[in-house]
Amino acid sequence: MISTKGRYAIRVMIDLAENGKDKYVPLKDIAERQQISKKYLEIIVKDMVAGGLIIGTSGKGGGYKLIRKPEEYPIGEIIELMEGSLSAVACLVDGSAPCPRASVCETLPLWLEYDKLTHDFFYSKHLTDLLK
């Protein structure tokens, strides 16, 4: 399940794409438009800055803006930054220990197919697909 953190991150990215263009957007403006607590957004944008999705600056004219063009952000990248792996089962998460049952696991093909569908779906959608 994708949490509010992941869903709100996508909404922040959409807001920045629609309202930022090449200027910084104050977090309070995003919070008002998106009807999300500014305090909660502070946590979310901190992770987004650390993950390289957006940049921020403080002071007069400060706020946040996209680093890249909206079409260069796959939705899967945003979700994985905020939520972690999209994998349905632990044995398929990148960096996990090899499963000793992989060669005999009767359910592995199911999980591989599901993971591929999920990954391909979210990585085929880009921020521009969600803009008005």
Buried (B, 14 or more C-beta within 10 A) or exposed (E): EEEEBBBBBBBBBBBBBBBBEEEBBBBEBBBEBBEBEEEEBEEBBEEBBEBEBBEBEEEEEEBBBBEEEBEEBBBBBBBBBBBEBBBBBEBBBEEEEEBEEEEEBEEBEEBBEBBEEBBEEBBEBBBEEBEE
